[in-house]
Amino acid sequence: MTQTTRSFALWGLGFVCLLGLAYGVSDYLARQWVPRDQTGFEIGAPFTLTDHNGQQVSEEIFIGRASAVFFGFTHCPEICPTTLNDLATARETVGPAKNDLQIIFITLDPARDTVAVLKDYIPYFGENITGITGAETDVLALAKAWGIFWERSDTTDGSYTLDHTATVFLLNGQGRMTGTIDIAESQDVVEAKLKKLVARL
């Protein structure tokens, strides 16, 4: 065998080995990858907190009915009350199925948003709305599990406000997220999304 022939043989052998390695890696990765459920994906984490009526609640609150979940705080001057009002208004357009849709408001300011404060605040926006609070470490751990951004900013009057994610999360009756509502979306879009959410129950 000449030097040239030997070189081609070695090159060919190396190429075959590389193909085999590539196939093996590809096959391994294909067997390791598990596609997500196309109807939604898991979000959040287990929790034990308190609702605005003083009752203990957990992640089980998301099971059985569709949910529109929003993180905010009662001292929020505009975005939070506007969002809750828009959701409550849109819920009324769903028709008889509105009873299958709940609005969940989880505070990011448990130090001020006690059960008593939420009990006064939540009913203003209507029925089937649940306010949730609890120990600060537990509430903020839950917010982190949902990927919520929040940041405290001191105000000139010695108080503080919060900058935070203003997204509304839409969950089906199995507690799986199926979509979101952005703060910039019109009321017509909000209504359409809620109708679609309950229609899938």
N, C-alpha and C positions, 0 to 999 in steps of 0.2 A: 504494500500500500504506500503510495507516494505521500509526501508531506501535504500536498494540496488536497488529496482525497481524504486523508486523515482529518484535516481541518474541517472539511465539509461534513464529515461524519460526526465530528464532535459538535459542530454547530447545530446540525439536525437533531442530535440527541438532546442538546440543551434546550432547543426550541420546544421539543416534545415535552420535556420536563416542565418547562414554564407553562405550557398549555394545561398540563395535568394539575399543576399547582393552582393556576387560576380557576380551573373548574372546581377543584376541591374547596377553595375558599368561597367561591360563589355558591356552591351547594350548601356549605356550612352556614353561610349568612342567610340563605333562603330558608333554611330549616329553623334558624334562630329568630327570624323576624316574624312577629305576629301582627297582622293588620288590625287597626282599631275598628271598633264598631262604627259603621257608616252612619248610624242614626245619632251619634253623639259620643262624648267621651267623659270619663270620670273627672271630677273637679272637687276641690275642697278636701276636707278631712273629717273624721268623727269629732263630735263636740258635745258638750253638755253645758248649756247656758240657760238663761231665764227670759221668758217672754214678758210683754208689757202687762200681763195679768198676774205676774208672779209665779207662773207655772214653769216647771223644768221642761226644756225642749232639747232635742238632739237632732242629728241628721235625718232621723225618721220623719221629721216634719215635711221633708221633700217627697215622701212616698205617698202615692195615692191620688195626688192632684198635681196639675201643672203649677209651676211657680215662676214668678218674676222676682228676682233677688237683686237688692240694691244695698250697697254699703254707703253710709253717710253719717250725719250727725244733726241733732235738732237745732243747734245754734247756727247751722248753715243758712245764710241769708237768702239764697235764691235757688241754686241748683237742686238741692235736696227736696225742698217743698214743691218746686215745680215738677220735678221728676215723679214724685209720689202722686201729685195731683193728675198729671198726664196719664200715669198708669191706671189710676182709679177711674178716670174718665173713659179711657180706652176699654177698660174691663167691662163697662156698662154696655158697650156696643157688641159684645160677644153674644148677647142674648141669653137664653136659658142656661147655656153652658158656662156662664160666668161663675156659677157656684163650683165649677171644677178648676177654677183658677184662683190662686192666692198670691198676694203680694207680700214679700218678706223684706223688712227693713232691718238691717243689722248695723248697729251703731259702731262707729270708729272712735267714739268719745265716751267710753263707759264711765269715766270719772264724773262727768256731768249728766250723762244720759242714764239716770237710774231708772228703776222700774216705775217709780212714781212719775218721773218726767215723761217717760214714754207713754204711760197710761193716759196722760193728758194730751199728748201730742198726736198719737196714732189715730184716735177716733175722728179727728178733724178731716181725715182723708176718706172716710167711709168704712165699709165693712170688708171682711175677709183680708184685712191687712194685719200682719203680725210684726210687732217691734221686738227686737232681740238685743239683750245686753248681758252683762256678767262681769266676772273678774277681768281686769285689764289684760293680764297675761293670756287668758283664755281667748278673749275677743280678738286681740291682735294676732295671736297664733292662727286663728281661723282666717282672718283677713289675709295673712301671708300665704296660707294654703290655697287661697283663691287667686293669688297673684295680684292682690290689691296694693296699689301705691297710696301711701298717705304720708303727709309731712306737716308737722306743727309749725305755725308761724305766729309769733307774738304780735299783738296789736298795741297801738299807742295808748289805749285806755287801761293797759295792764292785764288784759284778758288774752285770749288766743283764738285762732281759727285753724282750720285744717284744709290743706290742698289734698285732693284724693281722686282716685279713679271714679269716673261718673258713669261707667258702663252698667247696664242692666243685664243680668244673666238670665236666660230662659231655660228652665228645666222641665223635662217631661215627667210623667207620673212615676217613673222609675228612679227619679233623682239624677238623671243624666242630662248634661248640658247639650242643648240642640241649637242654640243660637244666642245672639246678643242684640241689645238695642243701644245704639250710639246716641249720645246727647244731641248730636246735630240732626238726627232724623226727624222727619215731620210727624205730626200727629196721625196722619193717614197711614204712614208706614208702621207706626207703633200699633195702631189698631189692627192692621193686616197681619202683623207678626203674632199678636196675641190670639187672633182668630185661628191662625194656622197652628199655633201651639196646642190649643184645646181640641182642635179637629183631629189631632193625631192621638189623642188619648184612647 
